Amino acid sequence: MAAEIVNPRSDSNTDQDGGGEPLDSFDPAFALHRGGKMAVQATVPVRDKDDLSLAYTPGVARVCTAIAEQPELVHDYTWKSSVVAVVTDGTAVLGLGDIGPEASLPVMEGKAILFKQFGGVDAVPIALDCTDVDEIVETVVRLAPSFGGVNLEDISAPRCFEIERKLQERVDIPVFHDDQHGTAVVTLAALRNAARLSGRSIGDLRAVISGAGAAGIAIAKMLVGAGIGDVAVADRKGVVSADRDDLTPVKRELAGFTNKAGITGSLEAALEGADVFIGVSGGTVAEAAVASMAEGAFVFAMANPNPEVHPDVARKYAAVVATGRSDFPNQINNVLAFPGIFAGALQVRASRITEGMKIAAAEALAAVVGDDLAADYVIPSPFDERVAPAVTAAVAAAARAEGVARR
C-alpha cells in the first residue's frame, strides 16, 4: 500500500516559521538531501546461491583465514586501501560553528561524495559524539583497521592540531585535516601562478594572512616551506608577533617562523605595502587598507559566503583576485586538492602525508593551468578532469621519493 502522508504541521520537516509546508516544497536543498546523499553499493553480484557462497559463507572464511595468516593481504582482498574515514565532532562546521555531530552529517556526506566524484575514493562519514581530544583520538585509533586513511573535518582549533598530531603518531595510515592542508595546497597553487603571471617568484612576495586558526596557520607553514619572502598572520588582536604576551602555544610557535620583518599592530597596518592578502577569517577589510597594498598585489579573500574584500573592490587595486566562491573567477576550493591527495596516498599505501607530498600536490595543481594562465585563471576549475589525475600522480611520486610508500 502507499505510504501514509504525514500531516506537515506535525512533521519536524516543516517550515518552523509557520508556513506549514514541507521544507522540500520550497527549498531544493532539502529535496536533494531527503534520505541522505549516498548509499553503499556492491561491486560484485549476488544473483544465486553460488554467488552467495563466495561473497559470504563459506567462501569468505577462506579469505579471512588468509588475512589472519598474512595481514598485508587485507589491502588486496578488502576495500581498506581505497576507503577513507571522514571524521568530525561537529565543532567547526563550515561557517555554522559548533552545531554538533548530527547537524554536521549533511556536510560529511557531501565530503564523502566529493571524494568519490573527484578522486574515485570511497569515503564513510563518521560524526563523533565527543569533543575531548583523547577520546576522539582513541575512538579513531580503534576504527583505523577498517580504513586506508583518515580525513579530519570541521574540528575546531586549536584541538584540531593536537588531534591530527596524536592520531598520526598512533596509526600507520595517512591522517589529514583538510581544513588546514587542503586549503593551504590550493592557496599555494594559486599564488604560484599569480606570481608567475606577474613575472615574480614566491620568494619575491610579502604576504599577510587574516586568520590564525586551522587554515591560516597551515597556509603560513606551507608558504614558508615553499620559500615565501615573508608572511605575517593576524588574529582578532592584531599581528601574531613574538612580543605579544597573550599567545597560545600554537600561536607562539607560529610567531617563531613567520613575520621576519617584525611587524606589530593591526591587520590594516600590516597590509601597507604588502604583495599578498589571504583571508581565511571572515570579517571585513577596509577598502583603504587594500588600497595601501603594493602595486600589482594579489587579494585572496576566501571567507564564505562573504569575502573579506568584495571582488569588485579588490579588482580596483589588485592584479589577481581569488575567493572561496564559485560565482567569481579563481575559486580557492579544497575539492581541487583532497581527492587527488588521498587517491595518490592510497595508490602507494602511504603511511602518512608529508609536507613534500602537499607541495607536490600544489605544484601539480598549478601546472594544470599551463599556458592558459590569466588574471582570472590562476587556478583550475574543480570540474577540470585533468586535476585529480595530475595531483594523484604527483602525490604518489612524492610519497615514493620520501620513503613513505609501501607499494
C-alpha positions, -999 to 999 in steps of 0.1 A, spaced: 0 0 0 11 36 -5 30 53 23 9 73 47 10 111 41 22 128 73 5 160 84 32 186 75 23 207 106 32 178 129 63 168 109 97 181 120 105 186 83 83 217 80 86 255 79 91 264 115 81 300 108 45 290 105 41 283 67 33 247 74 47 234 41 74 206 40 108 222 36 112 201 4 85 221 -13 102 255 -13 140 247 -8 156 224 -34 185 218 -10 161 199 13 147 180 -16 181 169 -26 191 159 9 160 138 17 171 103 27 208 114 25 231 118 -4 249 85 -5 245 47 -2 266 15 -2 267 -3 -35 280 -38 -41 309 -43 -65 302 -80 -70 269 -97 -79 249 -118 -56 225 -134 -80 223 -170 -68 235 -195 -42 268 -198 -58 275 -161 -57 263 -161 -21 286 -189 -11 316 -169 -25 306 -134 -13 297 -147 22 300 -181 39 317 -204 33 339 -187 7 346 -156 28 361 -178 55 390 -188 33 398 -151 26 396 -143 64 419 -171 72 444 -160 46 443 -124 60 448 -137 96 479 -155 84 492 -127 62 477 -94 75 490 -74 45 465 -93 23 438 -71 37 448 -44 12 442 -68 -17 411 -86 -6 390 -58 11 383 -22 3 406 -10 31 431 5 6 405 25 -12 384 39 16 387 70 38 370 78 71 357 114 71 357 122 108 342 152 126 329 162 160 308 190 146 325 218 164 335 240 134 312 232 106 315 255 76 305 290 88 280 275 112 303 268 141 296 242 168 264 226 157 270 191 169 275 157 152 240 151 138 238 185 122 273 180 107 262 149 88 250 166 56 284 182 53 302 149 59 280 131 34 288 159 9 325 155 16 323 117 10 306 121 -23 332 146 -34 359 121 -26 341 96 -49 332 121 -77 365 138 -80 390 112 -68 374 78 -72 379 73 -35 352 57 -13 346 76 20 325 70 51 311 99 72 317 94 109 303 121 133 315 115 168 295 125 199 326 137 219 349 167 218 377 156 242 410 153 223 420 120 238 385 105 234 385 114 197 420 100 192 412 67 210 379 63 190 396 68 156 425 46 165 401 18 172 383 24 139 415 27 119 418 -10 109 388 -6 86 402 23 66 432 33 44 432 69 56 415 94 79 402 128 68 396 150 98 369 176 90 354 206 107 371 202 141 377 234 159 412 249 166 434 245 185 422 210 192 424 200 156 462 204 156 467 181 186 442 155 173 459 153 140 494 150 156 484 124 181 464 103 156 493 103 131 516 91 159 493 62 167 482 49 133 502 39 102 477 53 77 475 89 64 457 114 87 449 147 70 430 177 84 416 191 52 405 224 67 442 230 73 461 213 45 436 212 16 431 250 18 469 255 21 476 234 -10 451 252 -32 462 286 -19 499 279 -27 490 266 -62 470 298 -70 498 320 -55 525 303 -76 505 310 -107 497 346 -97 534 352 -91 543 336 -125 517 358 -142 534 389 -128 569 377 -136 578 371 -99 586 341 -77 572 332 -43 604 344 -28 597 380 -40 564 383 -21 554 395 13 520 381 24 496 389 51 471 363 63 439 373 82 430 344 105 452 324 128 430 293 130 435 260 113 436 272 78 456 304 84 484 286 103 486 258 78 488 283 49 516 301 67 535 269 72 531 259 36 541 293 23 572 293 45 581 258 33 577 270 -3 601 299 2 578 329 6 597 361 11 578 369 43 544 362 58 527 377 88 495 363 103 469 384 121 442 373 146 415 393 162 441 412 183 464 421 155 496 406 140 509 375 157 543 386 169 568 374 194 564 404 216 528 396 225 521 380 259 487 366 251 496 339 226 486 303 228 513 277 224 502 272 188 504 309 180 537 313 198 551 286 176 536 305 146 553 337 157 586 318 157 587 310 120 567 340 105 569 377 104 606 381 98 600 419 94 588 421 130 556 438 121 533 447 150 499 462 154 468 458 133 460 438 102 455 471 83 489 483 93 505 450 81 488 453 47 506 486 39 530 477 11 521 440 12 521 420 -20 495 394 -9 464 394 12 450 360 22 417 360 41 405 329 60 388 346 89 356 363 78 351 400 88 357 429 65 389 446 54 385 483 48 390 495 12 417 519 23 438 490 37 435 472 3 445 504 -15 476 507 7 490 474 -6 518 473 -32 511 478 -68 502 446 -86 491 430 -54 471 397 -50 439 395 -29 427 361 -20 396 368 1 383 333 8 357 337 36 323 323 26 297 334 18 310 370 23 346 375 13 367 398 35 371 421 5 344 421 -22 359 412 -56 345 444 -71 365 464 -45 396 442 -47 398 445 -85 403 483 -82 437 477 -66 448 441 -72 462 424 -102 448 390 -92 417 384 -71 405 350 -58 377 340 -35 362 309 -20 330 313 -40 320 295 -72 303 326 -87 336 345 -91 368 336 -110 397 318 -93 378 298 -67 401 285 -39 382 252 -33 396 223 -13 380 199 -37 409 206 -60 432 190 -35 419 164 -11 405 138 -36 438 136 -55 459 138 -24 442 108 -9 440 89 -42 478 93 -45 485 83 -10 462 53 -11 476 42 -45 510 36 -29 497 27 5 515 57 21 519 56 59 514 94 61 510 126 40 542 145 42 549 182 36 567 172 4 535 154 -8 515 185 -2 540 207 -20 539 183 -49 501 185 -50 503 223 -51 528 222 -79 508 197 -100 476 217 -95 493 249 -106 507 232 -136 473 222 -149 467 259 -158 497 259 -181 498 284 -209 462 295 -203 473 315 -173 455 348 -169 444 372 -141 410 354 -140 425 319 -143 453 312 -119 436 280 -105 417 254 -125 380 246 -120 371 216 -98 354 202 -129 386 202 -150 391 164 -155 429 169 -156 431 179 -119 426 147 -99 449 126 -121 477 152 -120 475 156 -83 472 118 -77 503 111 -98 524 139 -82 515 128 -47 522 91 -53 556 100 -68 564 123 -39 554 95 -14 579 71 -31 606 98 -31 601 105 6 601 68 16 566 66 30 551 45 1 546 8 8 539 -4 -27 
